[in-house]
């Protein structure tokens, strides 16, 4: 299927088995089509804060934050995560691909470069209650010390391949994301599948509670309408705009998850 300017694998033949693997064991998903941007320069953090609803200025090195991308009126453009490598270097992940002009306009006057890097940074998600157990057979990295929504800024070796390892994902289960260079993608896939992970596709994502936050979005709605209040920093100008807008009656779209219990259990581990 086509989404965000990329072709995604829908399924590997048995979506129910793929879903069961993520819920009860461990699954692997090629998320390379996720759109990725490299923010570099002295004003990289400020640039990301200008477009993101969460507290990017307060990010620590090795920390990830999820939230909404908003326009100057506080309306929703997209959603995604921000990874902080250093004070002058961040990765920004979006669903949509057509954000070049949006980022350029929002970061005018700042000393920052914004480059599209999805083609140079394939990535895999390893998700499920056995994901940490499987990864222990492939890496010497300290997985127990890697907290939820944290990543290791320097590459580590997984299955003989250098990757950036993050404890994030879309499943609502315990899980990890691995980012790497294109020349290592096949070797990593083969290593993880051989270790026992079940490949799955986007057909399974619709079953995951956390994925309910991912589109379709409308630029006529505030992030509040998608149940994203927890991803809005109370120290940003965007929230001031949003608070003013919701003083008038608005039909809120409440996004709920059927997997809240599973999600809480996973993130507590």
Steps between C-alpha positions, in 0.01 A plus 500: 500500500606860444513739795696820555672470162632148568396141435440294817470124547138427597543146632717190473201273438337456842412824674343323799819306566706816456284682753525210745878504469517866607252451785637172634853461365710724278442652158716698259380779271684685222420865576749642252228705325452705817592853394810630676670839517842605627513831689858627542651826619521727804123565485392141433313463829324835463406409143338174609320676783345746255312221326444244777241510777702319766789637710794469261706765681495274806615187318810327631755341269376147432136588566201478264175695513177440311248767411325704235648717227300822492468804276513861619129485589548194717331269248617147441746436216626153595618298799830335580808475716816701562829329592773713659854394407670820619423867559559561130360178355153344502304248298139589427254229390176579316224303331476731200774569249400843367640717779797675335321836468337463841834450675669772293234757585491411869880518545566827317775703665649202685846352452386148413497264202206267444565201273277211398683178595245217473677340203827496694355374829293181474360372825340198659270459796537193721185486711337265749543367855797288388675779307760566768565129540561462128726805478716366782605219264612755240669780694716577802330838551352556846132456414386507863641851544323633189185669628176564315530781243878500526759401240875442487653794306808306392462193277500157662532161330190284449538178302841616383354826364558855635165657598355780707283325758187660647237376745203626303236363264137504387374174650414591858717205605858482622709576196795659326581692183827453311634758253785415264666565166351349181796271429432311825121464467490152350748359751304639794169366367648153458660504846182604680276259309744214558498581872126430506308821425187484283482757217180706489354773281280806524180293500584407858557862609128575490455259791747679725352746748782754479477518122154654528683830544646479151269679253308566300550856626331818384661843509165633619534325835703571811717231656263508798230349280712190450552435871859629480491736799780308673727571201454876530758691700354759734803723439450560128319771309307230316309405810407862564349509152317175559363606836354813343343302216327244721321766706233477231284186474673230298404144425791301637613186329600267779747234399496202732710187520373150561847404613553745787570224747754333271666835430538581869646160572747533215620848589542406867755229415 
